[in-house]
Amino acid sequence: MKIMRISIYILFLAFFITGCKEKQEPETTPQAETTIETSEVTSEAPDMAIWKKDIQLDNGTQWHANRETTEGILKMSRMIENSSAATVEDYRRLGEELNKEKNLVIKRCTMKGPSHDNLHIYLQPLIGQIGELQQVDSADEGEELLDEIREHLQAYHSYFI
């Protein structure tokens, strides 16, 4: 499972990097970055801890994300909250829908510079989690992955506005 998760991350990260357009007006926030505290991260799953150690804030504040990215994250959150997934097929179908929205977020990416780099750090585990949800083998696995995705989507506003 761990090797599959890493392979999915690498595949989707490669797709994300090549598919992301960097068009936007210059950012109005300062470019200096401040690393966030990660002391409480150690109790989380290893993949969650990794991205939280790598992501940074903009001088202690959230990065400005483009509107389409924020709307896509919110739409994925609503999909999960409105879901009544209970079977393997339900979880896989929800994974497909989340994947479509995630692909739109990537396609509509217009961020650049440090905010863009930190968005990549944030999205990398989400890409892998959605990929895994599309391939679940049990409802229990689907429920666990859905909880991870829900938690990850909720963390978006800790780093981006």
Residue frames as qw, qx, qy, qz and C-alpha x, y, z in Angstrom:
[[0.000, 0.886, 0.463, 0.000, 0.00, 0.00, 0.00],
 [0.317, -0.787, 0.097, 0.521, 2.85, 2.41, 0.83],
 [0.381, -0.150, 0.597, 0.690, 4.64, 1.80, -2.50],
 [0.195, 0.602, 0.688, 0.356, 1.36, 2.28, -4.36],
 [0.137, -0.919, -0.291, 0.227, 0.72, 5.55, -2.50],
 [0.347, -0.608, 0.315, 0.641, 4.20, 6.85, -3.32],
 [0.349, 0.139, 0.705, 0.601, 3.83, 5.83, -6.98],
 [0.094, 0.788, 0.587, 0.156, 0.49, 7.62, -7.20],
 [0.234, -0.868, -0.065, 0.434, 1.98, 10.75, -5.62],
 [0.371, -0.370, 0.498, 0.691, 4.85, 10.80, -8.09],
 [0.276, 0.390, 0.738, 0.477, 2.57, 10.23, -11.08],
 [0.004, -0.872, -0.484, -0.069, 0.10, 12.92, -10.10],
 [0.330, -0.766, 0.074, 0.547, 2.83, 15.35, -9.04],
 [0.370, -0.104, 0.584, 0.715, 4.42, 15.00, -12.48],
 [0.128, 0.625, 0.672, 0.376, 1.00, 15.64, -14.05],
 [0.206, -0.892, -0.330, 0.229, 0.39, 18.60, -11.75],
 [0.385, -0.578, 0.236, 0.680, 3.75, 20.23, -12.43],
 [0.270, 0.040, 0.639, 0.719, 3.44, 19.94, -16.20],
 [0.018, 0.620, 0.708, 0.339, -0.22, 20.97, -16.30],
 [0.242, -0.788, -0.370, 0.428, -0.12, 24.03, -14.11],
 [0.385, 0.688, 0.173, 0.591, -0.05, 27.38, -15.90],
 [0.445, -0.456, -0.292, 0.713, 1.71, 30.25, -14.24],
 [0.100, 0.490, 0.298, 0.813, -0.23, 33.36, -15.26],
 [0.344, -0.789, -0.486, 0.151, -1.21, 35.90, -12.71],
 [0.074, 0.902, -0.101, 0.413, -0.62, 39.47, -11.84],
 [0.381, 0.351, -0.638, 0.569, 2.32, 39.98, -9.49],
 [0.555, -0.536, -0.614, 0.164, 1.56, 39.05, -5.92],
 [0.088, -0.823, 0.044, -0.559, 1.07, 41.93, -3.58],
 [0.776, -0.629, 0.041, -0.019, 2.31, 40.07, -0.52],
 [0.107, -0.787, 0.605, 0.058, 5.95, 40.04, 0.54],
 [0.779, 0.332, -0.516, -0.126, 7.98, 37.11, -0.80],
 [0.016, 0.431, -0.807, 0.403, 9.64, 36.13, 2.46],
 [0.761, -0.222, -0.532, -0.297, 8.43, 32.87, 3.91],
 [0.321, -0.487, 0.628, -0.515, 8.10, 31.61, 7.45],
 [0.418, 0.003, -0.905, -0.073, 8.06, 27.91, 8.29],
 [0.658, -0.490, -0.098, -0.564, 5.04, 26.84, 10.32],
 [0.342, -0.434, 0.751, -0.362, 5.35, 24.99, 13.59],
 [0.719, 0.093, -0.599, -0.340, 5.03, 21.22, 13.27],
 [0.114, -0.338, 0.810, -0.465, 5.29, 20.01, 16.87],
 [0.660, 0.069, 0.520, -0.538, 1.81, 18.48, 16.87],
 [0.655, 0.448, -0.411, -0.448, 2.30, 16.78, 13.50],
 [0.066, 0.396, -0.915, 0.045, 4.10, 13.68, 14.78],
 [0.475, 0.103, 0.783, -0.389, 0.89, 11.88, 15.77],
 [0.669, 0.522, 0.003, -0.529, -0.46, 12.08, 12.21],
 [0.919, 0.256, 0.264, 0.145, 0.06, 9.63, 9.39],
 [0.591, -0.308, 0.305, 0.680, 3.56, 9.94, 7.87],
 [0.347, 0.460, 0.489, 0.655, 2.32, 11.44, 4.57],
 [0.160, -0.914, -0.322, -0.189, 0.40, 14.14, 6.42],
 [0.561, -0.717, 0.052, 0.410, 3.41, 14.97, 8.56],
 [0.603, 0.031, 0.366, 0.708, 5.68, 15.33, 5.52],
 [0.200, 0.656, 0.386, 0.616, 3.68, 18.02, 3.76],
 [0.355, -0.908, -0.208, -0.076, 3.09, 19.95, 6.96],
 [0.646, -0.512, 0.148, 0.546, 6.84, 20.06, 7.56],
 [0.490, 0.141, 0.436, 0.742, 7.42, 21.36, 4.03],
 [0.078, 0.790, 0.454, 0.405, 4.64, 23.93, 3.63],
 [0.337, -0.142, -0.250, 0.896, 5.32, 27.51, 4.62],
 [0.054, 0.859, 0.477, -0.180, 3.30, 30.62, 5.32],
 [0.377, 0.649, 0.109, 0.652, 3.83, 34.10, 3.91],
 [0.104, 0.388, -0.394, 0.827, 5.52, 35.90, 6.80],
 [0.079, 0.107, 0.797, -0.590, 3.19, 34.12, 9.20],
 [0.539, 0.353, 0.237, -0.727, 0.03, 34.73, 7.16],
 [0.724, 0.315, 0.614, 0.004, -1.89, 32.76, 4.60],
 [0.242, -0.114, 0.579, 0.770, -0.98, 32.86, 0.92],
 [0.516, 0.457, 0.084, -0.719, -3.35, 34.45, -1.57],
 [0.421, 0.102, 0.861, 0.266, -4.73, 31.72, -3.81],
 [0.211, -0.015, -0.464, -0.860, -6.57, 32.33, -7.05],
 [0.605, -0.006, 0.232, -0.761, -10.35, 32.22, -6.78],
 [0.801, 0.178, -0.443, -0.362, -10.72, 29.07, -8.89],
 [0.426, 0.207, -0.822, 0.317, -8.45, 27.10, -6.56],
 [0.201, -0.054, 0.624, -0.754, -10.38, 28.12, -3.46],
 [0.709, 0.116, -0.019, -0.695, -13.71, 27.41, -5.16],
 [0.710, 0.216, -0.652, -0.155, -12.47, 23.96, -6.22],
 [0.209, 0.141, -0.826, 0.504, -11.35, 23.10, -2.69],
 [0.417, 0.039, 0.428, -0.801, -14.72, 24.23, -1.31],
 [0.756, 0.174, -0.299, -0.556, -16.58, 22.22, -3.96],
 [0.561, 0.171, -0.804, 0.094, -14.62, 19.08, -3.04],
 [0.049, -0.064, 0.722, -0.688, -15.46, 19.66, 0.63],
 [0.611, 0.113, 0.149, -0.770, -19.16, 19.97, -0.22],
 [0.700, 0.197, -0.607, -0.319, -19.01, 16.77, -2.30],
 [0.354, 0.097, -0.861, 0.352, -17.72, 14.90, 0.73],
 [0.222, 0.042, 0.562, -0.796, -20.19, 16.45, 3.16],
 [0.673, 0.202, -0.016, -0.711, -23.11, 15.67, 0.83],
 [0.475, 0.261, -0.817, -0.196, -21.92, 12.13, 0.18],
 [0.799, -0.280, 0.314, -0.429, -23.66, 9.10, 1.55],
 [0.546, 0.443, -0.708, -0.072, -20.97, 6.69, 0.34],
 [0.751, -0.376, 0.422, -0.341, -21.32, 3.27, 1.93],
 [0.954, 0.132, 0.258, 0.079, -20.10, 0.72, -0.60],
 [0.583, -0.251, 0.428, 0.643, -16.83, 0.22, -2.45],
 [0.353, 0.526, 0.547, 0.548, -18.56, 1.42, -5.63],
 [0.130, -0.952, -0.275, -0.036, -19.84, 4.56, -3.84],
 [0.485, -0.725, 0.198, 0.447, -16.35, 5.44, -2.61],
 [0.538, 0.015, 0.538, 0.649, -14.81, 4.83, -6.03],
 [0.203, 0.744, 0.505, 0.387, -17.50, 6.96, -7.71],
 [0.265, -0.950, -0.096, 0.136, -16.91, 9.75, -5.20],
 [0.583, -0.439, 0.364, 0.578, -13.18, 9.42, -5.89],
 [0.448, 0.383, 0.551, 0.591, -13.88, 9.91, -9.60],
 [0.002, -0.911, -0.349, -0.221, -15.92, 13.05, -8.91],
 [0.455, -0.824, 0.105, 0.322, -13.26, 14.44, -6.58],
 [0.621, -0.127, 0.460, 0.622, -10.63, 13.66, -9.20],
 [0.324, 0.672, 0.467, 0.475, -12.53, 15.63, -11.86],
 [0.185, -0.972, -0.133, -0.064, -12.71, 18.65, -9.57],
 [0.619, -0.586, 0.274, 0.444, -9.04, 18.27, -8.57],
 [0.584, 0.206, 0.482, 0.619, -8.12, 18.22, -12.27],
 [0.127, 0.869, 0.325, 0.350, -10.06, 21.47, -12.78],
 [0.438, -0.872, 0.063, 0.209, -8.16, 23.06, -9.89],
 [0.645, -0.281, 0.426, 0.569, -4.89, 22.04, -11.55],
 [0.446, 0.507, 0.511, 0.532, -6.02, 23.18, -15.01],
 [0.023, -0.918, -0.261, -0.298, -7.15, 26.56, -13.69],
 [0.653, -0.533, -0.082, 0.532, -4.00, 27.16, -11.68],
 [0.366, 0.832, 0.060, 0.412, -2.74, 30.69, -12.27],
 [0.524, -0.837, 0.123, 0.103, -0.60, 31.15, -9.20],
 [0.709, 0.510, -0.289, 0.392, 3.14, 31.70, -9.37],
 [0.056, 0.653, -0.496, 0.570, 6.09, 32.17, -7.07],
 [0.013, 0.200, -0.851, 0.486, 6.14, 31.00, -3.45],
 [0.628, 0.075, 0.364, -0.684, 2.34, 30.81, -3.16],
 [0.797, 0.340, -0.358, -0.348, 2.30, 28.47, -6.17],
 [0.397, 0.363, -0.815, 0.214, 5.10, 26.36, -4.73],
 [0.224, -0.105, 0.746, -0.618, 3.27, 26.00, -1.42],
 [0.762, 0.180, 0.060, -0.619, 0.04, 25.11, -3.21],
 [0.682, 0.338, -0.638, -0.120, 1.93, 22.22, -4.84],
 [0.118, 0.233, -0.850, 0.458, 3.06, 21.05, -1.40],
 [0.506, 0.045, 0.476, -0.718, -0.52, 21.20, -0.15],
 [0.778, 0.295, -0.134, -0.538, -2.02, 19.43, -3.18],
 [0.337, 0.415, -0.842, -0.071, 0.49, 16.59, -3.44],
 [0.143, -0.009, 0.931, -0.334, -0.98, 14.42, -0.65],
 [0.568, 0.362, 0.329, -0.662, -4.54, 15.25, -1.77],
 [0.567, 0.468, -0.508, -0.448, -3.79, 13.99, -5.26],
 [0.229, 0.229, -0.943, 0.075, -2.57, 10.69, -3.86],
 [0.301, 0.130, 0.753, -0.571, -5.49, 10.32, -1.46],
 [0.639, 0.415, 0.047, -0.646, -8.02, 10.88, -4.23],
 [0.493, 0.415, -0.714, -0.273, -6.19, 8.36, -6.42],
 [0.037, 0.098, -0.953, 0.284, -6.36, 5.80, -3.64],
 [0.481, 0.247, 0.500, -0.677, -10.07, 6.48, -3.06],
 [0.636, 0.422, -0.313, -0.565, -10.71, 5.66, -6.71],
 [0.587, 0.289, -0.753, -0.072, -9.18, 2.22, -6.12],
 [0.445, -0.377, 0.611, -0.536, -10.47, 1.21, -2.68],
 [0.387, 0.061, -0.907, -0.152, -11.00, -2.47, -1.98],
 [0.299, -0.446, -0.810, 0.234, -13.31, -2.15, 1.01],
 [0.190, -0.843, -0.327, -0.383, -15.85, 0.25, 2.45],
 [0.633, -0.696, -0.100, 0.324, -13.71, 0.56, 5.60],
 [0.570, -0.076, 0.237, 0.783, -10.74, 1.65, 3.49],
 [0.125, 0.611, 0.419, 0.660, -13.00, 4.12, 1.67],
 [0.409, -0.860, -0.291, -0.090, -14.26, 5.59, 4.92],
 [0.663, -0.511, 0.038, 0.546, -10.72, 5.96, 6.25],
 [0.445, 0.156, 0.338, 0.815, -9.51, 7.66, 3.07],
 [0.055, -0.757, -0.429, -0.490, -12.54, 9.93, 3.00],
 [0.520, -0.811, -0.182, 0.196, -11.76, 11.05, 6.56],
 [0.605, -0.279, 0.199, 0.719, -8.16, 11.81, 5.52],
 [0.261, 0.430, 0.438, 0.745, -9.33, 13.79, 2.47],
 [0.261, -0.855, -0.395, -0.214, -11.89, 15.71, 4.56],
 [0.585, -0.692, -0.046, 0.420, -9.22, 16.63, 7.10],
 [0.531, -0.045, 0.320, 0.783, -6.79, 17.66, 4.36],
 [0.107, 0.635, 0.457, 0.613, -9.37, 19.86, 2.63],
 [0.396, -0.870, -0.294, 0.012, -10.17, 21.53, 5.96],
 [0.625, -0.468, 0.070, 0.620, -6.48, 22.41, 6.37],
 [0.463, 0.536, 0.340, 0.618, -6.53, 24.49, 3.16],
 [0.094, -0.907, -0.172, -0.372, -7.67, 27.65, 4.94],
 [0.672, -0.659, 0.046, 0.335, -4.80, 27.39, 7.41],
 [0.581, -0.223, 0.384, 0.682, -2.43, 28.15, 4.53],
 [0.168, 0.213, 0.524, 0.807, -4.43, 29.94, 1.82],
 [0.228, 0.573, 0.458, -0.640, -7.04, 32.67, 1.50]]
